[in-house]
Amino acid sequence: MKPTEIVRAWTDPEYRAGLSPAERAEVPDHPSGMVELSDADLDSVAGGRPCEVTTYGTYTSLGWRCIANSSRC
């Protein structure tokens, strides 16, 4: 398999799905490691928790203006 085909298989899900099982077996693991994370993995990091974002604003002659924005995760 050519290097361009390997990179395309890594980056293009439709192309990868169109490969035969033998061709998919030729594609090496992506050098950066796992590309997709499961929901369980995402729930275990701070970014996976629900956040409360509160924005306070005031209305001026020019429209709404944000004067404070807070986030609690």
N, CA, C and O atoms as a Tripos MOL2 file, in Angstrom:
@<TRIPOS>MOLECULE
protein
  292   291    73     0     0
PROTEIN
NO_CHARGES

@<TRIPOS>ATOM
      1 N           0.8590   -1.1700    0.0000 N.3       1 MET1
      2 CA          0.0000    0.0000    0.0000 C.3       1 MET1
      3 C           0.9090    1.2380    0.0000 C.2       1 MET1
      4 O           1.8800    1.3120    0.7530 O.2       1 MET1
      5 N           0.5770    2.1910   -0.8480 N.am      2 LYS2
      6 CA          1.3610    3.4220   -0.9670 C.3       2 LYS2
      7 C           1.1720    4.2900    0.2790 C.2       2 LYS2
      8 O           0.1300    4.2250    0.9310 O.2       2 LYS2
      9 N           2.1780    5.1020    0.6060 N.am      3 PRO3
     10 CA          2.0370    6.0060    1.7690 C.3       3 PRO3
     11 C           0.8310    6.9380    1.6720 C.2       3 PRO3
     12 O           0.1900    7.2240    2.6830 O.2       3 PRO3
     13 N           0.5180    7.4120    0.4710 N.am      4 THR4
     14 CA         -0.6460    8.3050    0.3260 C.3       4 THR4
     15 C          -1.9470    7.5660    0.6160 C.2       4 THR4
     16 O          -2.8910    8.1470    1.1520 O.2       4 THR4
     17 N          -1.9950    6.2760    0.2580 N.am      5 GLU5
     18 CA         -3.1910    5.4830    0.5430 C.3       5 GLU5
     19 C          -3.3280    5.2130    2.0380 C.2       5 GLU5
     20 O          -4.4390    5.1730    2.5670 O.2       5 GLU5
     21 N          -2.1970    5.0270    2.7190 N.am      6 ILE6
     22 CA         -2.2210    4.8050    4.1660 C.3       6 ILE6
     23 C          -2.7360    6.0460    4.8780 C.2       6 ILE6
     24 O          -3.5900    5.9560    5.7610 O.2       6 ILE6
     25 N          -2.2140    7.2020    4.4910 N.am      7 VAL7
     26 CA         -2.6630    8.4570    5.1160 C.3       7 VAL7
     27 C          -4.1390    8.6900    4.8430 C.2       7 VAL7
     28 O          -4.8770    9.1260    5.7270 O.2       7 VAL7
     29 N          -4.5660    8.4060    3.6360 N.am      8 ARG8
     30 CA         -5.9890    8.5710    3.3140 C.3       8 ARG8
     31 C          -6.8530    7.6220    4.1360 C.2       8 ARG8
     32 O          -7.9410    7.9940    4.5740 O.2       8 ARG8
     33 N          -6.3730    6.3980    4.3460 N.am      9 ALA9
     34 CA         -7.1180    5.4350    5.1640 C.3       9 ALA9
     35 C          -7.2230    5.9280    6.6110 C.2       9 ALA9
     36 O          -8.2350    5.6950    7.2720 O.2       9 ALA9
     37 N          -6.1810    6.6100    7.1050 N.am     10 TRP10
     38 CA         -6.2130    7.1630    8.4600 C.3      10 TRP10
     39 C          -7.1900    8.3290    8.5750 C.2      10 TRP10
     40 O          -7.8420    8.4920    9.6070 O.2      10 TRP10
     41 N          -7.2940    9.1400    7.5230 N.am     11 THR11
     42 CA         -8.0270   10.4080    7.6330 C.3      11 THR11
     43 C          -9.4080   10.4210    6.9830 C.2      11 THR11
     44 O         -10.2060   11.3150    7.2650 O.2      11 THR11
     45 N          -9.7030    9.4650    6.1330 N.am     12 ASP12
     46 CA        -10.9690    9.4750    5.3910 C.3      12 ASP12
     47 C         -11.7860    8.2290    5.7430 C.2      12 ASP12
     48 O         -11.5110    7.1480    5.2240 O.2      12 ASP12
     49 N         -12.7950    8.3710    6.6260 N.am     13 PRO13
     50 CA        -13.5890    7.2040    7.0400 C.3      13 PRO13
     51 C         -14.2920    6.4970    5.8830 C.2      13 PRO13
     52 O         -14.4110    5.2720    5.8880 O.2      13 PRO13
     53 N         -14.7560    7.2560    4.8950 N.am     14 GLU14
     54 CA        -15.4450    6.6340    3.7550 C.3      14 GLU14
     55 C         -14.4690    5.7860    2.9330 C.2      14 GLU14
     56 O         -14.8000    4.6810    2.5030 O.2      14 GLU14
     57 N         -13.2710    6.3170    2.7260 N.am     15 TYR15
     58 CA        -12.2530    5.5510    1.9820 C.3      15 TYR15
     59 C         -11.8870    4.2850    2.7470 C.2      15 TYR15
     60 O         -11.8020    3.2020    2.1670 O.2      15 TYR15
     61 N         -11.6720    4.4290    4.0560 N.am     16 ARG16
     62 CA        -11.3060    3.2850    4.8970 C.3      16 ARG16
     63 C         -12.3990    2.2130    4.8610 C.2      16 ARG16
     64 O         -12.0950    1.0220    4.7960 O.2      16 ARG16
     65 N         -13.6620    2.6290    4.9040 N.am     17 ALA17
     66 CA        -14.7740    1.6760    4.8770 C.3      17 ALA17
     67 C         -14.8490    0.9430    3.5430 C.2      17 ALA17
     68 O         -15.3530   -0.1780    3.4790 O.2      17 ALA17
     69 N         -14.3540    1.5660    2.4810 N.am     18 GLY18
     70 CA        -14.3910    0.9420    1.1590 C.3      18 GLY18
     71 C         -13.2560   -0.0320    0.9000 C.2      18 GLY18
     72 O         -13.2490   -0.7100   -0.1270 O.2      18 GLY18
     73 N         -12.2980   -0.1140    1.8120 N.am     19 LEU19
     74 CA        -11.1890   -1.0510    1.6420 C.3      19 LEU19
     75 C         -11.6380   -2.4750    1.9560 C.2      19 LEU19
     76 O         -12.5270   -2.7050    2.7750 O.2      19 LEU19
     77 N         -11.0050   -3.4050    1.2890 N.am     20 SER20
     78 CA        -11.2940   -4.8160    1.5760 C.3      20 SER20
     79 C         -10.6630   -5.1700    2.9190 C.2      20 SER20
     80 O          -9.7820   -4.4520    3.3910 O.2      20 SER20
     81 N         -11.1000   -6.2660    3.5410 N.am     21 PRO21
     82 CA        -10.4800   -6.6730    4.8100 C.3      21 PRO21
     83 C          -8.9580   -6.8570    4.6880 C.2      21 PRO21
     84 O          -8.2190   -6.5240    5.6140 O.2      21 PRO21
     85 N          -8.4950   -7.3820    3.5580 N.am     22 ALA22
     86 CA         -7.0510   -7.5750    3.3560 C.3      22 ALA22
     87 C          -6.3300   -6.2230    3.2810 C.2      22 ALA22
     88 O          -5.2420   -6.0610    3.8320 O.2      22 ALA22
     89 N          -6.9490   -5.2610    2.5960 N.am     23 GLU23
     90 CA         -6.3390   -3.9210    2.5010 C.3      23 GLU23
     91 C          -6.3200   -3.2360    3.8640 C.2      23 GLU23
     92 O          -5.3370   -2.5880    4.2230 O.2      23 GLU23
     93 N          -7.4080   -3.3790    4.6220 N.am     24 ARG24
     94 CA         -7.4440   -2.7740    5.9670 C.3      24 ARG24
     95 C          -6.3720   -3.3690    6.8690 C.2      24 ARG24
     96 O          -5.8190   -2.6710    7.7190 O.2      24 ARG24
     97 N          -6.0750   -4.6520    6.6920 N.am     25 ALA25
     98 CA         -5.0400   -5.2940    7.4940 C.3      25 ALA25
     99 C          -3.6570   -4.7330    7.1790 C.2      25 ALA25
    100 O          -2.7590   -4.7960    8.0180 O.2      25 ALA25
    101 N          -3.4790   -4.1820    5.9710 N.am     26 GLU26
    102 CA         -2.2010   -3.5900    5.5840 C.3      26 GLU26
    103 C          -1.9860   -2.2020    6.1860 C.2      26 GLU26
    104 O          -0.8530   -1.7250    6.2480 O.2      26 GLU26
    105 N          -3.0510   -1.5570    6.6260 N.am     27 VAL27
    106 CA         -2.9320   -0.1920    7.1470 C.3      27 VAL27
    107 C          -2.3380   -0.2640    8.5580 C.2      27 VAL27
    108 O          -2.9340   -0.8590    9.4560 O.2      27 VAL27
    109 N          -1.1560    0.3480    8.7510 N.am     28 PRO28
    110 CA         -0.5540    0.3220   10.0910 C.3      28 PRO28
    111 C          -1.3100    1.2260   11.0560 C.2      28 PRO28
    112 O          -2.1010    2.0720   10.6400 O.2      28 PRO28
    113 N          -1.0580    1.0390   12.3450 N.am     29 ASP29
    114 CA         -1.6660    1.9090   13.3420 C.3      29 ASP29
    115 C          -1.2080    3.3460   13.1080 C.2      29 ASP29
    116 O          -0.0800    3.5880   12.6800 O.2      29 ASP29
    117 N          -2.0890    4.2810   13.3910 N.am     30 HIS30
    118 CA         -1.7620    5.6950   13.2480 C.3      30 HIS30
    119 C          -0.6340    6.0370   14.2230 C.2      30 HIS30
    120 O          -0.6840    5.6210   15.3800 O.2      30 HIS30
    121 N           0.3820    6.7860   13.7820 N.am     31 PRO31
    122 CA          1.5270    7.0610   14.6550 C.3      31 PRO31
    123 C           1.2070    7.8910   15.8870 C.2      31 PRO31
    124 O           1.9570    7.8550   16.8630 O.2      31 PRO31
    125 N           0.1270    8.6260   15.8630 N.am     32 SER32
    126 CA         -0.2180    9.4280   17.0420 C.3      32 SER32
    127 C          -0.9930    8.6170   18.0710 C.2      32 SER32
    128 O          -1.3500    9.1330   19.1300 O.2      32 SER32
    129 N          -1.2520    7.3650   17.7680 N.am     33 GLY33
    130 CA         -1.9720    6.5180   18.7180 C.3      33 GLY33
    131 C          -3.4490    6.4960   18.4260 C.2      33 GLY33
    132 O          -3.8830    6.7330   17.2980 O.2      33 GLY33
    133 N          -4.2320    6.2030   19.4790 N.am     34 MET34
    134 CA         -5.6740    6.1040   19.3300 C.3      34 MET34
    135 C          -6.2480    7.4510   18.8860 C.2      34 MET34
    136 O          -5.9220    8.4910   19.4590 O.2      34 MET34
    137 N          -7.1010    7.4220   17.8650 N.am     35 VAL35
    138 CA         -7.6650    8.6460   17.3270 C.3      35 VAL35
    139 C          -9.0390    8.9220   17.9130 C.2      35 VAL35
    140 O          -9.4170   10.0820   18.0750 O.2      35 VAL35
    141 N          -9.7850    7.8920   18.2290 N.am     36 GLU36
    142 CA        -11.1330    8.0690   18.7590 C.3      36 GLU36
    143 C         -11.1770    7.6440   20.2240 C.2      36 GLU36
    144 O         -10.5280    6.6760   20.6200 O.2      36 GLU36
    145 N         -11.9470    8.3790   21.0200 N.am     37 LEU37
    146 CA        -12.1210    8.0550   22.4360 C.3      37 LEU37
    147 C         -13.5540    7.6120   22.6730 C.2      37 LEU37
    148 O         -14.4820    8.1180   22.0420 O.2      37 LEU37
    149 N         -13.7270    6.6810   23.5690 N.am     38 SER38
    150 CA        -15.0790    6.2140   23.8930 C.3      38 SER38
    151 C         -15.7620    7.2300   24.8130 C.2      38 SER38
    152 O         -15.0990    8.0980   25.3810 O.2      38 SER38
    153 N         -17.0620    7.1240   24.9580 N.am     39 ASP39
    154 CA        -17.7980    7.9970   25.8670 C.3      39 ASP39
    155 C         -17.3030    7.8330   27.3000 C.2      39 ASP39
    156 O         -17.2360    8.8060   28.0520 O.2      39 ASP39
    157 N         -16.9570    6.6040   27.6780 N.am     40 ALA40
    158 CA        -16.4440    6.3610   29.0330 C.3      40 ALA40
    159 C         -15.1250    7.0930   29.2580 C.2      40 ALA40
    160 O         -14.8960    7.6520   30.3310 O.2      40 ALA40
    161 N         -14.2530    7.0910   28.2400 N.am     41 ASP41
    162 CA        -12.9910    7.8260   28.3490 C.3      41 ASP41
    163 C         -13.2410    9.3210   28.4790 C.2      41 ASP41
    164 O         -12.6120    9.9930   29.2970 O.2      41 ASP41
    165 N         -14.1530    9.8350   27.6760 N.am     42 LEU42
    166 CA        -14.4400   11.2710   27.7120 C.3      42 LEU42
    167 C         -15.0820   11.6850   29.0300 C.2      42 LEU42
    168 O         -14.8430   12.7930   29.5110 O.2      42 LEU42
    169 N         -15.8940   10.8080   29.6210 N.am     43 ASP43
    170 CA        -16.5230   11.1330   30.8970 C.3      43 ASP43
    171 C         -15.5160   11.2040   32.0390 C.2      43 ASP43
    172 O         -15.7850   11.8210   33.0690 O.2      43 ASP43
    173 N         -14.3550   10.5720   31.8560 N.am     44 SER44
    174 CA        -13.3740   10.5360   32.9350 C.3      44 SER44
    175 C         -12.4510   11.7490   32.9550 C.2      44 SER44
    176 O         -11.6230   11.8650   33.8590 O.2      44 SER44
    177 N         -12.5670   12.6460   31.9960 N.am     45 VAL45
    178 CA        -11.7320   13.8490   31.9790 C.3      45 VAL45
    179 C         -12.5730   15.0650   32.3240 C.2      45 VAL45
    180 O         -13.7940   15.0420   32.1670 O.2      45 VAL45
    181 N         -11.9340   16.1180   32.7890 N.am     46 ALA46
    182 CA        -12.6510   17.3160   33.2180 C.3      46 ALA46
    183 C         -13.4770   17.9190   32.0880 C.2      46 ALA46
    184 O         -14.5610   18.4490   32.3300 O.2      46 ALA46
    185 N         -12.9790   17.8450   30.8630 N.am     47 GLY47
    186 CA        -13.7060   18.4130   29.7390 C.3      47 GLY47
    187 C         -14.9820   17.6670   29.4130 C.2      47 GLY47
    188 O         -15.8160   18.1850   28.6700 O.2      47 GLY47
    189 N         -15.1610   16.4760   29.9400 N.am     48 GLY48
    190 CA        -16.3560   15.7070   29.6670 C.3      48 GLY48
    191 C         -17.4880   15.9730   30.6320 C.2      48 GLY48
    192 O         -18.6110   15.5090   30.4360 O.2      48 GLY48
    193 N         -17.1840   16.7310   31.6870 N.am     49 ARG49
    194 CA        -18.2300   17.0290   32.6730 C.3      49 ARG49
    195 C         -19.1210   18.1650   32.1850 C.2      49 ARG49
    196 O         -18.6580   19.0530   31.4700 O.2      49 ARG49
    197 N         -20.3960   18.1420   32.5670 N.am     50 PRO50
    198 CA        -21.2600   19.2610   32.2040 C.3      50 PRO50
    199 C         -20.7980   20.5350   32.9100 C.2      50 PRO50
    200 O         -20.3540   20.4920   34.0570 O.2      50 PRO50
    201 N         -20.9010   21.6270   32.2390 N.am     51 CYS51
    202 CA        -20.4920   22.9150   32.8060 C.3      51 CYS51
    203 C         -21.6960   23.8360   32.9150 C.2      51 CYS51
    204 O         -22.6550   23.7330   32.1510 O.2      51 CYS51
    205 N         -21.6210   24.7260   33.8700 N.am     52 GLU52
    206 CA        -22.6070   25.7910   33.9800 C.3      52 GLU52
    207 C         -21.9360   27.0740   33.5210 C.2      52 GLU52
    208 O         -20.9260   27.4860   34.0910 O.2      52 GLU52
    209 N         -22.4800   27.6970   32.5140 N.am     53 VAL53
    210 CA        -21.9310   28.9500   32.0200 C.3      53 VAL53
    211 C         -22.9760   30.0250   32.2340 C.2      53 VAL53
    212 O         -24.1230   29.8940   31.8050 O.2      53 VAL53
    213 N         -22.5710   31.0750   32.8920 N.am     54 THR54
    214 CA        -23.4810   32.1750   33.1680 C.3      54 THR54
    215 C         -22.9250   33.4410   32.5410 C.2      54 THR54
    216 O         -21.7630   33.7870   32.7550 O.2      54 THR54
    217 N         -23.7310   34.1170   31.7850 N.am     55 THR55
    218 CA        -23.3180   35.3720   31.1760 C.3      55 THR55
    219 C         -24.2590   36.4670   31.6510 C.2      55 THR55
    220 O         -25.4810   36.3430   31.5720 O.2      55 THR55
    221 N         -23.6720   37.5140   32.1340 N.am     56 TYR56
    222 CA        -24.4430   38.6720   32.5530 C.3      56 TYR56
    223 C         -24.2230   39.7640   31.5260 C.2      56 TYR56
    224 O         -23.1070   39.9540   31.0410 O.2      56 TYR56
    225 N         -25.2530   40.4620   31.2030 N.am     57 GLY57
    226 CA        -25.1090   41.5110   30.2050 C.3      57 GLY57
    227 C         -25.9850   42.6960   30.5280 C.2      57 GLY57
    228 O         -26.8100   42.6660   31.4410 O.2      57 GLY57
    229 N         -25.7860   43.7080   29.7720 N.am     58 THR58
    230 CA        -26.5950   44.9070   29.9050 C.3      58 THR58
    231 C         -26.9620   45.3920   28.5120 C.2      58 THR58
    232 O         -26.2130   45.1890   27.5570 O.2      58 THR58
    233 N         -28.0870   46.0170   28.4060 N.am     59 TYR59
    234 CA        -28.5280   46.5190   27.1140 C.3      59 TYR59
    235 C         -28.1690   47.9820   27.0120 C.2      59 TYR59
    236 O         -28.5210   48.7800   27.8800 O.2      59 TYR59
    237 N         -27.4680   48.3340   25.9490 N.am     60 THR60
    238 CA        -27.0890   49.7300   25.7200 C.3      60 THR60
    239 C         -27.7310   50.1940   24.4260 C.2      60 THR60
    240 O         -28.4390   49.4350   23.7640 O.2      60 THR60
    241 N         -27.4840   51.4280   24.0760 N.am     61 SER61
    242 CA        -28.0410   51.9480   22.8230 C.3      61 SER61
    243 C         -27.4580   51.2100   21.6100 C.2      61 SER61
    244 O         -28.0330   51.2460   20.5220 O.2      61 SER61
    245 N         -26.3260   50.5510   21.8010 N.am     62 LEU62
    246 CA        -25.7070   49.7860   20.7150 C.3      62 LEU62
    247 C         -26.1340   48.3160   20.7260 C.2      62 LEU62
    248 O         -25.7220   47.5480   19.8570 O.2      62 LEU62
    249 N         -26.9480   47.9240   21.6940 N.am     63 GLY63
    250 CA        -27.3860   46.5400   21.7970 C.3      63 GLY63
    251 C         -26.8470   45.9100   23.0650 C.2      63 GLY63
    252 O         -26.3520   46.6030   23.9540 O.2      63 GLY63
    253 N         -26.9460   44.5800   23.1440 N.am     64 TRP64
    254 CA        -26.4860   43.8650   24.3310 C.3      64 TRP64
    255 C         -24.9730   43.8820   24.4100 C.2      64 TRP64
    256 O         -24.2810   43.7470   23.4010 O.2      64 TRP64
    257 N         -24.4750   44.0500   25.6150 N.am     65 ARG65
    258 CA        -23.0320   44.0330   25.8680 C.3      65 ARG65
    259 C         -22.7550   43.0800   27.0280 C.2      65 ARG65
    260 O         -23.3410   43.2130   28.1020 O.2      65 ARG65
    261 N         -21.8680   42.1270   26.8080 N.am     66 CYS66
    262 CA        -21.5020   41.1790   27.8520 C.3      66 CYS66
    263 C         -20.5950   41.9010   28.8450 C.2      66 CYS66
    264 O         -19.5990   42.5080   28.4520 O.2      66 CYS66
    265 N         -20.9420   41.8360   30.1360 N.am     67 ILE67
    266 CA        -20.1030   42.4810   31.1380 C.3      67 ILE67
    267 C         -19.4600   41.4680   32.0680 C.2      67 ILE67
    268 O         -18.5140   41.8110   32.7760 O.2      67 ILE67
    269 N         -19.9410   40.2330   32.0910 N.am     68 ALA68
    270 CA        -19.3160   39.1930   32.9230 C.3      68 ALA68
    271 C         -19.6880   37.8330   32.3530 C.2      68 ALA68
    272 O         -20.8180   37.6160   31.9160 O.2      68 ALA68
    273 N         -18.7370   36.9340   32.3650 N.am     69 ASN69
    274 CA        -18.9600   35.5770   31.8840 C.3      69 ASN69
    275 C         -18.2340   34.6420   32.8190 C.2      69 ASN69
    276 O         -17.0190   34.7560   32.9800 O.2      69 ASN69
    277 N         -18.9420   33.7230   33.4390 N.am     70 SER70
    278 CA        -18.2880   32.7860   34.3560 C.3      70 SER70
    279 C         -18.6400   31.3620   33.9620 C.2      70 SER70
    280 O         -19.7130   31.0970   33.4200 O.2      70 SER70
    281 N         -17.7270   30.4630   34.2400 N.am     71 SER71
    282 CA        -17.9220   29.0580   33.9170 C.3      71 SER71
    283 C         -17.5020   28.2290   35.1160 C.2      71 SER71
    284 O         -16.4540   28.4670   35.7140 O.2      71 SER71
    285 N         -18.3390   27.2430   35.4630 N.am     72 ARG72
    286 CA        -18.0230   26.3480   36.5770 C.3      72 ARG72
    287 C         -18.1670   24.9240   36.0820 C.2      72 ARG72
    288 O         -19.2530   24.5000   35.6880 O.2      72 ARG72
    289 N         -17.0600   24.1860   36.1060 N.am     73 CYS73
    290 CA        -17.0680   22.7880   35.6300 C.3      73 CYS73
    291 C         -16.7070   21.8620   36.7540 C.2      73 CYS73
    292 O         -16.6580   20.6470   36.5620 O.2      73 CYS73
@<TRIPOS>BOND
     1     1     2 1
     2     2     3 1
     3     3     4 2
     4     3     5 am
     5     5     6 1
     6     6     7 1
     7     7     8 2
     8     7     9 am
     9     9    10 1
    10    10    11 1
    11    11    12 2
    12    11    13 am
    13    13    14 1
    14    14    15 1
    15    15    16 2
    16    15    17 am
    17    17    18 1
    18    18    19 1
    19    19    20 2
    20    19    21 am
    21    21    22 1
    22    22    23 1
    23    23    24 2
    24    23    25 am
    25    25    26 1
    26    26    27 1
    27    27    28 2
    28    27    29 am
    29    29    30 1
    30    30    31 1
    31    31    32 2
    32    31    33 am
    33    33    34 1
    34    34    35 1
    35    35    36 2
    36    35    37 am
    37    37    38 1
    38    38    39 1
    39    39    40 2
    40    39    41 am
    41    41    42 1
    42    42    43 1
    43    43    44 2
    44    43    45 am
    45    45    46 1
    46    46    47 1
    47    47    48 2
    48    47    49 am
    49    49    50 1
    50    50    51 1
    51    51    52 2
    52    51    53 am
    53    53    54 1
    54    54    55 1
    55    55    56 2
    56    55    57 am
    57    57    58 1
    58    58    59 1
    59    59    60 2
    60    59    61 am
    61    61    62 1
    62    62    63 1
    63    63    64 2
    64    63    65 am
    65    65    66 1
    66    66    67 1
    67    67    68 2
    68    67    69 am
    69    69    70 1
    70    70    71 1
    71    71    72 2
    72    71    73 am
    73    73    74 1
    74    74    75 1
    75    75    76 2
    76    75    77 am
    77    77    78 1
    78    78    79 1
    79    79    80 2
    80    79    81 am
    81    81    82 1
    82    82    83 1
    83    83    84 2
    84    83    85 am
    85    85    86 1
    86    86    87 1
    87    87    88 2
    88    87    89 am
    89    89    90 1
    90    90    91 1
    91    91    92 2
    92    91    93 am
    93    93    94 1
    94    94    95 1
    95    95    96 2
    96    95    97 am
    97    97    98 1
    98    98    99 1
    99    99   100 2
   100    99   101 am
   101   101   102 1
   102   102   103 1
   103   103   104 2
   104   103   105 am
   105   105   106 1
   106   106   107 1
   107   107   108 2
   108   107   109 am
   109   109   110 1
   110   110   111 1
   111   111   112 2
   112   111   113 am
   113   113   114 1
   114   114   115 1
   115   115   116 2
   116   115   117 am
   117   117   118 1
   118   118   119 1
   119   119   120 2
   120   119   121 am
   121   121   122 1
   122   122   123 1
   123   123   124 2
   124   123   125 am
   125   125   126 1
   126   126   127 1
   127   127   128 2
   128   127   129 am
   129   129   130 1
   130   130   131 1
   131   131   132 2
   132   131   133 am
   133   133   134 1
   134   134   135 1
   135   135   136 2
   136   135   137 am
   137   137   138 1
   138   138   139 1
   139   139   140 2
   140   139   141 am
   141   141   142 1
   142   142   143 1
   143   143   144 2
   144   143   145 am
   145   145   146 1
   146   146   147 1
   147   147   148 2
   148   147   149 am
   149   149   150 1
   150   150   151 1
   151   151   152 2
   152   151   153 am
   153   153   154 1
   154   154   155 1
   155   155   156 2
   156   155   157 am
   157   157   158 1
   158   158   159 1
   159   159   160 2
   160   159   161 am
   161   161   162 1
   162   162   163 1
   163   163   164 2
   164   163   165 am
   165   165   166 1
   166   166   167 1
   167   167   168 2
   168   167   169 am
   169   169   170 1
   170   170   171 1
   171   171   172 2
   172   171   173 am
   173   173   174 1
   174   174   175 1
   175   175   176 2
   176   175   177 am
   177   177   178 1
   178   178   179 1
   179   179   180 2
   180   179   181 am
   181   181   182 1
   182   182   183 1
   183   183   184 2
   184   183   185 am
   185   185   186 1
   186   186   187 1
   187   187   188 2
   188   187   189 am
   189   189   190 1
   190   190   191 1
   191   191   192 2
   192   191   193 am
   193   193   194 1
   194   194   195 1
   195   195   196 2
   196   195   197 am
   197   197   198 1
   198   198   199 1
   199   199   200 2
   200   199   201 am
   201   201   202 1
   202   202   203 1
   203   203   204 2
   204   203   205 am
   205   205   206 1
   206   206   207 1
   207   207   208 2
   208   207   209 am
   209   209   210 1
   210   210   211 1
   211   211   212 2
   212   211   213 am
   213   213   214 1
   214   214   215 1
   215   215   216 2
   216   215   217 am
   217   217   218 1
   218   218   219 1
   219   219   220 2
   220   219   221 am
   221   221   222 1
   222   222   223 1
   223   223   224 2
   224   223   225 am
   225   225   226 1
   226   226   227 1
   227   227   228 2
   228   227   229 am
   229   229   230 1
   230   230   231 1
   231   231   232 2
   232   231   233 am
   233   233   234 1
   234   234   235 1
   235   235   236 2
   236   235   237 am
   237   237   238 1
   238   238   239 1
   239   239   240 2
   240   239   241 am
   241   241   242 1
   242   242   243 1
   243   243   244 2
   244   243   245 am
   245   245   246 1
   246   246   247 1
   247   247   248 2
   248   247   249 am
   249   249   250 1
   250   250   251 1
   251   251   252 2
   252   251   253 am
   253   253   254 1
   254   254   255 1
   255   255   256 2
   256   255   257 am
   257   257   258 1
   258   258   259 1
   259   259   260 2
   260   259   261 am
   261   261   262 1
   262   262   263 1
   263   263   264 2
   264   263   265 am
   265   265   266 1
   266   266   267 1
   267   267   268 2
   268   267   269 am
   269   269   270 1
   270   270   271 1
   271   271   272 2
   272   271   273 am
   273   273   274 1
   274   274   275 1
   275   275   276 2
   276   275   277 am
   277   277   278 1
   278   278   279 1
   279   279   280 2
   280   279   281 am
   281   281   282 1
   282   282   283 1
   283   283   284 2
   284   283   285 am
   285   285   286 1
   286   286   287 1
   287   287   288 2
   288   287   289 am
   289   289   290 1
   290   290   291 1
   291   291   292 2
@<TRIPOS>SUBSTRUCTURE
     1 MET1         2 RESIDUE 1 A MET
     2 LYS2         6 RESIDUE 1 A LYS
     3 PRO3        10 RESIDUE 1 A PRO
     4 THR4        14 RESIDUE 1 A THR
     5 GLU5        18 RESIDUE 1 A GLU
     6 ILE6        22 RESIDUE 1 A ILE
     7 VAL7        26 RESIDUE 1 A VAL
     8 ARG8        30 RESIDUE 1 A ARG
     9 ALA9        34 RESIDUE 1 A ALA
    10 TRP10       38 RESIDUE 1 A TRP
    11 THR11       42 RESIDUE 1 A THR
    12 ASP12       46 RESIDUE 1 A ASP
    13 PRO13       50 RESIDUE 1 A PRO
    14 GLU14       54 RESIDUE 1 A GLU
    15 TYR15       58 RESIDUE 1 A TYR
    16 ARG16       62 RESIDUE 1 A ARG
    17 ALA17       66 RESIDUE 1 A ALA
    18 GLY18       70 RESIDUE 1 A GLY
    19 LEU19       74 RESIDUE 1 A LEU
    20 SER20       78 RESIDUE 1 A SER
    21 PRO21       82 RESIDUE 1 A PRO
    22 ALA22       86 RESIDUE 1 A ALA
    23 GLU23       90 RESIDUE 1 A GLU
    24 ARG24       94 RESIDUE 1 A ARG
    25 ALA25       98 RESIDUE 1 A ALA
    26 GLU26      102 RESIDUE 1 A GLU
    27 VAL27      106 RESIDUE 1 A VAL
    28 PRO28      110 RESIDUE 1 A PRO
    29 ASP29      114 RESIDUE 1 A ASP
    30 HIS30      118 RESIDUE 1 A HIS
    31 PRO31      122 RESIDUE 1 A PRO
    32 SER32      126 RESIDUE 1 A SER
    33 GLY33      130 RESIDUE 1 A GLY
    34 MET34      134 RESIDUE 1 A MET
    35 VAL35      138 RESIDUE 1 A VAL
    36 GLU36      142 RESIDUE 1 A GLU
    37 LEU37      146 RESIDUE 1 A LEU
    38 SER38      150 RESIDUE 1 A SER
    39 ASP39      154 RESIDUE 1 A ASP
    40 ALA40      158 RESIDUE 1 A ALA
    41 ASP41      162 RESIDUE 1 A ASP
    42 LEU42      166 RESIDUE 1 A LEU
    43 ASP43      170 RESIDUE 1 A ASP
    44 SER44      174 RESIDUE 1 A SER
    45 VAL45      178 RESIDUE 1 A VAL
    46 ALA46      182 RESIDUE 1 A ALA
    47 GLY47      186 RESIDUE 1 A GLY
    48 GLY48      190 RESIDUE 1 A GLY
    49 ARG49      194 RESIDUE 1 A ARG
    50 PRO50      198 RESIDUE 1 A PRO
    51 CYS51      202 RESIDUE 1 A CYS
    52 GLU52      206 RESIDUE 1 A GLU
    53 VAL53      210 RESIDUE 1 A VAL
    54 THR54      214 RESIDUE 1 A THR
    55 THR55      218 RESIDUE 1 A THR
    56 TYR56      222 RESIDUE 1 A TYR
    57 GLY57      226 RESIDUE 1 A GLY
    58 THR58      230 RESIDUE 1 A THR
    59 TYR59      234 RESIDUE 1 A TYR
    60 THR60      238 RESIDUE 1 A THR
    61 SER61      242 RESIDUE 1 A SER
    62 LEU62      246 RESIDUE 1 A LEU
    63 GLY63      250 RESIDUE 1 A GLY
    64 TRP64      254 RESIDUE 1 A TRP
    65 ARG65      258 RESIDUE 1 A ARG
    66 CYS66      262 RESIDUE 1 A CYS
    67 ILE67      266 RESIDUE 1 A ILE
    68 ALA68      270 RESIDUE 1 A ALA
    69 ASN69      274 RESIDUE 1 A ASN
    70 SER70      278 RESIDUE 1 A SER
    71 SER71      282 RESIDUE 1 A SER
    72 ARG72      286 RESIDUE 1 A ARG
    73 CYS73      290 RESIDUE 1 A CYS
